[in-house]
Amino acid sequence: MARQHIDTTTNHGSYTGDPAPTAFGKVNANFSELYSVTSGLTLTAGNYFSGGWVATGAGGTVAWDDRTEGAASRWFSFVSGGIFQLYYAPSGALPMYVTRNGVVTATSFNPTSSADVKDYLEGYAGDADAELDRLVVVSYRYRPEFADINKTFVGLLSENVHDVHPDATDGGTETVIQVGEGEGAEKVVKQLPRNVDMMQILALAVRAHQQKSRRIRLLEQRLAALEALVAPPPAAVQ
């Protein structure tokens, strides 16, 4: 419903603007629409909203204005075709989206890695080469109740990674989600799948490569020494 404007200027002779019943009818209609949209929200201390809010219809979009630049750097979030999308209005770019199966696509994923946010820095003392040898590479398909993706993946099992390098895994805990809306909503306990920190796996792969490179250089030096020992003497000059 479009906002109903209360007329306060039209001269009707004996009165000006909307009669009181008409004016307050418009007030009630406007407030009813606002309450229907925000019925799931509760205003808490500090002017924060708690609860749920749904953007529906063809224009079901949430706009986010930059705190310093305002609408000049506005982002939109919306769902279309089962895909959650982030849209940057000034450039028209769509830099990130998430499919209903949890596949995240973005221009880049950059984990925080600067030294100024880290403590107890030291070179890795473990045998990364041996750890990688213990990782099991598998091919698999997702169960349809988890992700309806008709393709075969190649990857790792978080349980195996946890056995080899526990700090490279997370998750495996329970969470409560709400299924349905309104009075028929039901709270269901779900197990969060364990995940793998691929940045740590990448770091182990880099360290294992360095270990192998060092061994190869040492073997090349030993081979060169052995070749020098067995090489025939140079022919005598006539």
Solvent accessible surface area in square Angstrom, and as a share of the most:
residue,aa,sasa,rsa
1,M,124,0.56
2,A,84,0.65
3,R,190,0.69
4,Q,61,0.27
5,H,123,0.55
6,I,52,0.26
7,D,37,0.19
8,T,99,0.57
9,T,112,0.65
10,T,63,0.36
11,N,116,0.59
12,H,84,0.38
13,G,68,0.65
14,S,110,0.71
15,Y,100,0.38
16,T,79,0.46
17,G,0,0.00
18,D,32,0.17
19,P,57,0.36
20,A,63,0.49
21,P,109,0.69
22,T,60,0.35
23,A,16,0.12
24,F,135,0.56
25,G,38,0.37
26,K,42,0.18
27,V,43,0.24
28,N,99,0.51
29,A,28,0.22
30,N,33,0.17
31,F,108,0.45
32,S,71,0.46
33,E,59,0.26
34,L,103,0.51
35,Y,145,0.55
36,S,82,0.53
37,V,75,0.43
38,T,52,0.30
39,S,89,0.58
40,G,41,0.40
41,L,43,0.21
42,T,83,0.48
43,L,107,0.53
44,T,59,0.34
45,A,98,0.76
46,G,58,0.56
47,N,126,0.64
48,Y,155,0.59
49,F,136,0.57
50,S,53,0.34
51,G,65,0.63
52,G,48,0.46
53,W,111,0.39
54,V,96,0.55
55,A,40,0.31
56,T,106,0.61
57,G,68,0.65
58,A,121,0.94
59,G,65,0.62
60,G,16,0.16
61,T,53,0.31
62,V,39,0.23
63,A,51,0.40
64,W,145,0.51
65,D,73,0.38
66,D,51,0.26
67,R,244,0.89
68,T,126,0.73
69,E,106,0.48
70,G,26,0.25
71,A,59,0.46
72,A,74,0.57
73,S,11,0.07
74,R,74,0.27
75,W,92,0.32
76,F,51,0.21
77,S,11,0.07
78,F,54,0.23
79,V,98,0.57
80,S,57,0.37
81,G,66,0.64
82,G,25,0.24
83,I,55,0.28
84,F,80,0.34
85,Q,23,0.10
86,L,43,0.22
87,Y,71,0.27
88,Y,56,0.21
89,A,36,0.28
90,P,75,0.47
91,S,78,0.50
92,G,40,0.38
93,A,44,0.34
94,L,77,0.38
95,P,36,0.23
96,M,55,0.25
97,Y,71,0.27
98,V,38,0.22
99,T,36,0.21
100,R,183,0.67
101,N,43,0.22
102,G,50,0.48
103,V,70,0.40
104,V,66,0.38
105,T,55,0.32
106,A,31,0.24
107,T,123,0.72
108,S,64,0.41
109,F,130,0.54
110,N,130,0.67
111,P,75,0.47
112,T,108,0.63
113,S,63,0.41
114,S,57,0.37
115,A,68,0.53
116,D,127,0.66
117,V,94,0.54
118,K,90,0.38
119,D,112,0.58
120,Y,197,0.75
121,L,117,0.58
122,E,155,0.70
123,G,66,0.63
124,Y,91,0.35
125,A,105,0.81
126,G,29,0.28
127,D,65,0.34
128,A,0,0.00
129,D,13,0.07
130,A,45,0.35
131,E,23,0.10
132,L,49,0.24
133,D,116,0.60
134,R,135,0.49
135,L,23,0.12
136,V,76,0.43
137,V,104,0.60
138,V,37,0.21
139,S,77,0.50
140,Y,65,0.25
141,R,142,0.52
142,Y,82,0.31
143,R,178,0.65
144,P,102,0.64
145,E,140,0.63
146,F,118,0.49
147,A,3,0.03
148,D,112,0.58
149,I,30,0.15
150,N,135,0.69
151,K,106,0.45
152,T,74,0.43
153,F,50,0.21
154,V,112,0.64
155,G,18,0.17
156,L,41,0.20
157,L,84,0.42
158,S,15,0.09
159,E,110,0.50
160,N,28,0.14
161,V,0,0.00
162,H,68,0.30
163,D,100,0.52
164,V,14,0.08
165,H,33,0.15
166,P,73,0.46
167,D,116,0.60
168,A,0,0.00
169,T,18,0.10
170,D,99,0.51
171,G,22,0.21
172,G,26,0.25
173,T,81,0.47
174,E,122,0.55
175,T,44,0.25
176,V,91,0.53
177,I,72,0.36
178,Q,113,0.50
179,V,76,0.44
180,G,45,0.44
181,E,137,0.62
182,G,64,0.62
183,E,186,0.83
184,G,69,0.66
185,A,34,0.26
186,E,106,0.47
187,K,158,0.67
188,V,45,0.26
189,V,90,0.52
190,K,101,0.43
191,Q,110,0.49
192,L,77,0.38
193,P,77,0.48
194,R,87,0.32
195,N,81,0.41
196,V,38,0.22
197,D,59,0.31
198,M,112,0.50
199,M,89,0.40
200,Q,56,0.25
201,I,17,0.08
202,L,98,0.49
203,A,58,0.45
204,L,8,0.04
205,A,41,0.32
206,V,74,0.42
207,R,89,0.33
208,A,4,0.03
209,H,122,0.55
210,Q,88,0.39
211,Q,28,0.13
212,K,97,0.41
213,S,30,0.19
214,R,147,0.54
215,R,108,0.39
216,I,95,0.48
217,R,132,0.48
218,L,78,0.39
219,L,108,0.54
220,E,101,0.45
221,Q,117,0.52
222,R,162,0.59
223,L,102,0.51
224,A,58,0.45
225,A,57,0.45
226,L,104,0.52
227,E,99,0.45
228,A,76,0.59
229,L,144,0.72
230,V,119,0.68
231,A,56,0.44
232,P,114,0.72
233,P,116,0.73
234,P,127,0.80
235,A,95,0.74
236,A,87,0.67
237,V,148,0.85
238,Q,210,0.93
